[in-house]
Amino acid sequence: MATHTWSKPVIKGTPPTPRDSHSCTAVGDNLFVFGGTDGMNPLKDLHILDTCDFTYMDIASLRGDGPEAREGHSAALVGKRLFIFGGCGKSSNNSDEVYYNDLYILNTDWLE
């Protein structure tokens, strides 16, 4: 790949739906894309792109209760743990905005 040159790789697998206000965190050679909004509703899906071959992985086997659907959250990788903090979502009772002050951790050791 040439230096100082933009390129647009051919992506394989199923990419996330269009979104904004999501997080995208580098974990080794992978990019973890979590949450955000489609312009109408907050999202809670996680997508992993392998940057070596530009393929989105199937991750249907995640265990545990993940974060509620949210946008505008923070994400950070510490060691092999991905931290998701805060953000904004919608109440399950109505469509009022909810601001989260919670923390979720995903151990990414299984990628090895």
N, C-alpha and C positions, 0 to 999 in steps of 0.2 A: 504494500500500500504506500503510495507516495506521501511524503510529508507535506504539511501545510496545504493540503488539498481536501476539500469536502468530497465525500462520496455517499451514495445511497445504496446500502447493501440490499440484496434480495432476501426477504424474510421468509422463513419456513415455519410451519406450524400455525396455530390459531392465535393471532395477536389480540390484545385487549381492544375493547370498543373505544371509540374516540372519547377523550376525557380531558379535564383540566383539574387543577388543585390536588393532584395526586402526589405520591412520593415515588422516587426512582433511586434505589440505593445499590451501589456496587458491592457485590459479595463474591470475591474471587474474580473469576471470568464471567460472572453472571450479573444481570441487572434485575432487581426485584421491583416490580411496579405494583403498588398497592393503592386501592381506594381511589378517591377523587370524586368527580361528579360528571355526569353526562349532560349537564346543563339543566336538568330537571330534578334529578334524584342523586343523593350521595351513593357511592359504590363501596363494596367491601371485598371485591375480588382481588386475588393475587396472581400475578403473571410473572414468569421467570424466563428471561431471554439469555440463552447461552451465546456470548459474544464471540466465541471461537468459530461457530458455524452458523450463527444468526438464526437459531431455531428456538421457538417458544416451547418450553417443556410442559408436559401434562402433569399437573400436581394435585390430582384429585384425592390423593391419599393423606393430606394434612390432617392431623388429629388435634383435638381440643377445640374449645370455643374461641374463635378469633375475635378481633375487634368488630364493633358495630359498624355499619356503613358510615363513612365519614369523608370529609374533604378538608383541606387546609391543615392537616396534621403534620407532625414532625416525625422524621425517621432517621435513625442512626445505627451504624454497625459498630459493635464493640466486641472485639474478638470474632467469634462466629455467631454471635447473637444479634438479631435484628430487633431494634426497639421501635415501637410505634407509640407516639404520645399525642394526646389531645386531639384537636380538630373539631369540626362542626358536623352535625347530622340532623336527622329529623326524629322527633318523638314517635314512639310506636303507637301512642294513643291518638295523635293527630299530626298535622303537618308542621307544628311549631319547631323552630330551630332549637337544637340542643347543643351546648358547648361541653365537650368532654374534657375531663381532667384525670384521665386514666392512662395506664401504661400496660402495653402488651409486649411480650417477648417471644420471638420465634427462633428456636435453635436451628441453625443451618448446617449442623454437622452431617446430616444425612446426604448432603450434596457430594460428599467425598466418595 
